[in-house]
Amino acid sequence: MTAYTDKIRQIASKLLTEGKVDMVIGFRKGSIPMMNQPLFIKTPGEAQELIWDSHCALNLANYVTNRKEKIGIVAKGCDSRNLVTHIIENKITREQLHIIGVPCTGMVDRHKVSAMIEAEITAIEESGDSIKISGNGFSKELKKTEVLQENCAGCTHRNPVIYDELVGELVPEQSGVDPYASVREVESMSPEEKWNYFEDLISNCIRCYACRNACPLCYCPTCFVDESRPQWVGKSQDPTDVRTFHLLRAYHCAGRCSDCGACERACPMGIKVREFTKKLNKDCLELYGWEAGLTVDARPALDTFKADDPQDFIK
Amino acid sequence: MNLIQIDAQSWAKGIEKLKAVYRTFGPKKEKNDLEFKELQAGELPELHFQNTRMSPKALVYPQTQAMFTYSLDESREDCRILKEVKRDEKPQAAIGIRPCDALAFKLVQRNFDSREYQDVYWINAYEATTLVGLACDHPCSTCFCTSAGTGPFGEEGLDVLLIQQNDTLYAKAITQKGESLIQAAGWKSAAAKDAAGNMDALKTKAESEISAFVETDKLKQKKIMEIYEAPFWEAETFSCINCGTCTFVCPTCWCFDIQDETHGKSGVRMRNWDTCMSPLFTIHASGHNPREHKYERVRQRFMHKLKYYVDKYNDGIQCVGCGRCIRSCPVNIDIRKICNKMNSFDPQSCSCEVASS
């Protein structure tokens, strides 16, 4: 995927030179391994800063919310799905966007890779399907497919769903993957096992809200956890409040989540917060045949009503 | 001071003895990472690590702390009277704390234990704590402690410094508190005469392994408003998502928020870590927010650590160079880069709008 870099720079430079956009949003190389940084550029000269590799996992749709400029934006499959959701939810207009589509083969799971090695990883190089990590006194070759983020391993929308131009050939979509295997595992647990599973899952949450803030869906002017009149949720480390935050955050994303994995990637504690949202994605798919962000021409599952909607859950 | 030599067996024995006298904390494996946790019977602190994910500041300054309880039951005599929560102030020991994190307590002390204000919660907990440091033999690539007032073998803030060489530990008492702890652990074999020299060599080696630095020499002489209005803030803070990660993992971030939580007719007044990254940190009751925009909040964090603190205390930056915020930031905002930008900022040579207007 690193070959995309040149093309992204070319396109960005051209867009800015021709005045077609006011800014281009993309990634630049981060200061530590596996961490690239979202940035905007406003002049063609800055295009050299843009890069692409398997560490561009944050969701750039998060950075266009309510912006007024005309924006060129680098978007892989999931980013493009969140741009669709943004357009549907009136957070940006299609006309404001020039989408530079990136056919994606998945992002590397920084938490997983860090956990594989006791020592600090000080460098990471990528070439094709091979990822080479190294540090003080060690060097190790990994296959990218073995260290993909879980959401990428099970992704069935790797190509952008809307774009104005592409940085490379479309990639084949994965078939035969099962994005919901872990949800089924949880579903098969007894209530007590489920309780313990989720208690353990969030036991080290520090309530920094990185998961919420990395998410392009979380743009409420005041989040429910920040409301004070009434105060829905306490602000302490009381487990009831920590649970409330995670459960409600997930429910607010129902029918809107593209499973981009930005929440999980952002979490400084390595909590698998997608365990919550994935269940709701599965429900939306099974109950309403709905996957978020695939088209601007349909309303999201929880935003519309059909006479034949399932209603067995109403007792 | 004399160096004490501790072999593996007396280390394990000593730690068990300490548990009878102190609540004993140390780095423990916790979900793929290390955190400071209380050591249970038979548990030893991890000694081979770079640093814990969270700083150990919570040992003295917990993320959530009950301060008072109250009743709203009108039929009770003590209705609406705040009652102090009894705190466990049994002596505690942090074994294996890194020198940077120990220095952080000294920095934070300026806030919690000043002439004007004495925060009894923090002070009592701090006084009950003995800090047993573990010198860093392999600093991280993101550690810049030597340009933040300490070093891999830094002693300031510590009561004891432990130095590891192969399977042997050497202990150096730095304060009276440290002497007492060593005594309680029963460690008393004097190290061989040449040990001190060896330790110095290890120190020099560890310091030479530090590869990250920040420049801070010009921060003091800069005008506050010039840095405040510098043109780089918007671009440098664009990626920030305004989560509280940097402030929560930071050993020197000290801000808190006080909340009353009422359940039925009784309640608790508690304090929780707060974060200047959140809009809620500054929003007024009127709805006006003096730090309305993201860049203003990020700027505040860096201005506080690298300028206001520097000006107020005249003793360096409010940062110990542990590098946690760099490693944990989800969007790669790097304090080293921001610090260097602030330090080298020259409004005269800047062709920006601010300078020309």
Interface residues (C-beta under 8 A of the other chain):
Chain A: G30 S31 I32 M35 N36 Q37 P38 L39 F40 L58 N62 Y63 H111 S114 A115 E118 E120 T122 N136 N204 I206 R207 C208 Y209 A210 R212 N213 A214 D226 G234 K235 S236 Q237 D238 R265 A266 C267 P268 M269 G270
Chain B: E30 K31 N32 D33 E35 H48 Q50 R53 M54 Q63 T64 H138 C140 S141 T142 A235 F238 S239 I241 N242 C243 G244 T245 F248 V249 D257 Q259 E261 M270 N272 T275 S278 P279 L280 I326 R327 S328 C329 P330 V331 N332 I333 D334 R336 K337
